[in-house]
Amino acid sequence: MYGDNSPRFFIYWTDPQGGNWWLKVDNNVLGYWPSSLFTNLANSASIIEWGGEVFSPDAGQTSTQMGSGHLPEEGFRKASYIKNIQVVDGSNTLQSPSSLGLMASRPNCYNVQNGGASSGNWGTYIYYGGPGKNPNCQ
């Protein structure tokens, strides 16, 4: 179903009555997590994260790529991206986030770049990813 590289629309939200956290991908509601699992998220979230993560069982460098394997500086058609980043406010209305903090623990291996807010249909967006082990990765 999702084997192609076409963009996807993901939305997570809480229902005001039960407080359950729901997941929708494109036009398909996939299910929910009961509110009892999220005692710290009973009313809201204070931090929301977007991006990628790579895991290696050893502490050394991994050759596993993140996203497309291209660094964010390579931009559109190379680097992976997330566009139209929005959050749901207390009245269940989508809003652009008020700020984006960027974090990359190994920026020469994997990085993230703020795309900012565009005037086109991208809204707030980021580029992220990287090739993993490479000569500059330490």
N, C-alpha and C positions, 0 to 999 in steps of 0.2 A: 504494500500500500504506500509506504513512504520510501521506497528504494531509489526514487529519482532525486535530483538535486534541486527541485523546485522549492521556493520559499514556503514556510509554514507560518501560520498565525497561532500563537499560544496565548492563552489567558488563564490566569489563576484568580479566583475570587472567593470571598466568603459570602454565604447566604445570611442575610440579616436575622432570619428567624432561628435557625439551628446553629449558626456559627461554623458549619462545615466548610472545608476548603475544597473547591471544585476545580477541575482541569478540563479545558476545552482546547482541542487542536483543530484548526480550520473551523468547520461547522459541526464537528463531532464532539459531544460531551463524553469524555472517557471515564469519568467517575469522580469520586470525592474521597477526601480523608476526613474521618470524623473529628469534630472539634476537640474531643477528649484527648487526642494525640498531641495537641498544640496548646498546652497550658500557657506558654509565654506569648502565644499569638491569639489569645482570646478575643482581643478587640482590634489589634492592628499589628503591623510589622514596623520596626524602626529602621531596618536595613533590608534592602533587596539587592541581589547580585545577579548579573548577567555575564556570560562569557563561557570560558572553557576550562577544563582541568585535565591534566594528564597524570597518571599514577604509574610508578615503577616500584616493584617490590624491593629492589636494592636501592641503596642511597646514592648510587652513581647516576650519571647522565643516561637518559633513555633516548633512543632514536625514534620514539613514537612521535608522530606529528600531532599538532593540535589544529583542529579545523582543516583547512585546505593545505596546511603545511607551509603557507607563506606568512611572512611577518606583516603586521598592519601597515607599515610604511609603504608596502607595495600597492595598497589601495584596491579600488574596485576591479573586479574580474580576476583578482589574484587572492587577496586576503579574505578570510571569512568575516562576516558582518552580521550584526543584529540591528534591524532598523525599526522605526516607529516604536521606540521604547516608551511605554506608558505605565502608570500606576493607577490603581483604583482608589479613589479617595473615600472618605467616610460616608458619602452619599451615593456610593456605587457609580461614580462618574470617572471616566478615563481622563487622566491629566498627564502632561509631560512631567518628568521628574524635575524637582527644583534644582538639583545639582547631581553631578556624576563624579564620584571619586574613583580614580583608576588605580589598580594594584597588579603588579606583576613581580613575582618572587625571583624569576630568572629572565630578565628582559632580553638577553641575547639568545635565549632558547625559544621563549614564548613571550609575547608582549600584547599590549592593548593600547589603542589610540582612540581618543575622543573624536568622533566625527562632528560633534556639536549638534546644532539644530539647523536643518536645511529649509530652504523655501519650497523645495519640491515635495514629493510624496514620501520622503524618508523620515521626516520628523527628527527626533533625537536618535542618534545612532552611534555605534562603536565598530571599529575594526579590531580583530583579535586573531591570535594563532601564532604558529611558528613551526619550523622544521624539526625541532628537538635537537639532538646531538649534531653539532656542526663546529667548525674551527673557532668560531667566536663565542660559543656557548661554554660558560664556566660556572 
